[in-house]
Structure formats: C-alpha cells, structure tokens
Amino acid sequence: MDLKQIFGTLFTLAGAAILVFAVIIVLDGASSFFGLAVEGWEALVVGILGFIFFSTGIGLIKNNNSGGR
C-alpha cells in the first residue's frame, strides 16, 4: 500500500464518520451530542466538511496509479 492509498483510506473513514455524526445531529435535533454543542447551521458545516473528506478520500483511492494493478 502506498501513501496515497493510506491517506485515501483515512480520509474516507474520517469523512464517513463525520457524515454519520452530522446526520445523527440533524435527525435527532439535539443541541448536544457526545458533549459537543452543535446547533442547526453548524451541523450543515460539519456535514459539508464530512463530504469534503469523504470525496477527497475516494478520489485519492480511485486515482491511485500503483503498478500492482
């Protein structure tokens, strides 16, 4: 595994976790989750950041030019 695949995997997993966190906040409507106070528009910002991490990770994995394939 080269460095692009490692970072792609890490970014994809982090992005998925952040997206799940944002969805739980939006659907639950709670102002506090795991001790973090997040209001409505802040959940949108968290969701956008999660999407950026997720799509960047997928892009790194997809555009990997390793010689093993």
URDAMO-V847858 format. One record per residue. N is the residue number from 1. SS is DSSP state (a for helix, b for strand, c for the rest). PHI is phi in radians with two decimals (999 if undefined). OMEGA is omega as a letter, one per 40 degrees, with the letter a starting at -180 (999 if undefined). Layout:
n=N ss=SS phi=PHI omega=OMEGA
n=N ss=SS phi=PHI omega=OMEGA
This chain:
n=1 ss=c phi=999 omega=i
n=2 ss=c phi=-1.62 omega=a
n=3 ss=a phi=-1.12 omega=i
n=4 ss=a phi=-1.10 omega=i
n=5 ss=a phi=-1.17 omega=i
n=6 ss=a phi=-1.13 omega=i
n=7 ss=a phi=-1.14 omega=i
n=8 ss=a phi=-1.08 omega=i
n=9 ss=a phi=-1.15 omega=i
n=10 ss=a phi=-1.10 omega=i
n=11 ss=a phi=-1.13 omega=i
n=12 ss=a phi=-1.14 omega=i
n=13 ss=a phi=-1.15 omega=i
n=14 ss=a phi=-1.13 omega=i
n=15 ss=a phi=-1.10 omega=i
n=16 ss=a phi=-1.13 omega=i
n=17 ss=a phi=-1.13 omega=i
n=18 ss=a phi=-1.17 omega=i
n=19 ss=a phi=-1.12 omega=i
n=20 ss=a phi=-1.09 omega=i
n=21 ss=a phi=-1.03 omega=a
n=22 ss=a phi=-1.15 omega=i
n=23 ss=a phi=-1.14 omega=i
n=24 ss=a phi=-1.09 omega=i
n=25 ss=a phi=-1.09 omega=a
n=26 ss=a phi=-1.17 omega=a
n=27 ss=a phi=-1.26 omega=a
n=28 ss=a phi=-1.33 omega=a
n=29 ss=c phi=1.25 omega=a
n=30 ss=c phi=-1.41 omega=i
n=31 ss=c phi=-1.58 omega=i
n=32 ss=b phi=-2.43 omega=a
n=33 ss=b phi=-2.47 omega=a
n=34 ss=c phi=0.93 omega=i
n=35 ss=c phi=1.44 omega=i
n=36 ss=b phi=-1.75 omega=i
n=37 ss=b phi=-1.45 omega=a
n=38 ss=c phi=-2.30 omega=i
n=39 ss=c phi=-1.63 omega=a
n=40 ss=a phi=-1.04 omega=a
n=41 ss=a phi=-1.23 omega=i
n=42 ss=a phi=-1.18 omega=i
n=43 ss=a phi=-1.15 omega=i
n=44 ss=a phi=-1.14 omega=i
n=45 ss=a phi=-1.11 omega=i
n=46 ss=a phi=-1.10 omega=i
n=47 ss=a phi=-1.12 omega=i
n=48 ss=a phi=-1.14 omega=i
n=49 ss=a phi=-1.09 omega=i
n=50 ss=a phi=-1.08 omega=i
n=51 ss=a phi=-1.14 omega=i
n=52 ss=a phi=-1.10 omega=i
n=53 ss=a phi=-1.07 omega=a
n=54 ss=a phi=-1.10 omega=a
n=55 ss=a phi=-1.20 omega=i
n=56 ss=a phi=-1.14 omega=i
n=57 ss=a phi=-1.09 omega=i
n=58 ss=a phi=-1.10 omega=i
n=59 ss=a phi=-1.10 omega=i
n=60 ss=a phi=-1.14 omega=i
n=61 ss=a phi=-1.22 omega=a
n=62 ss=a phi=-1.20 omega=a
n=63 ss=c phi=-1.65 omega=i
n=64 ss=c phi=-1.33 omega=a
n=65 ss=c phi=-1.89 omega=i
n=66 ss=c phi=-1.38 omega=a
n=67 ss=c phi=-1.36 omega=a
n=68 ss=c phi=-1.32 omega=a
n=69 ss=c phi=-1.75 omega=999
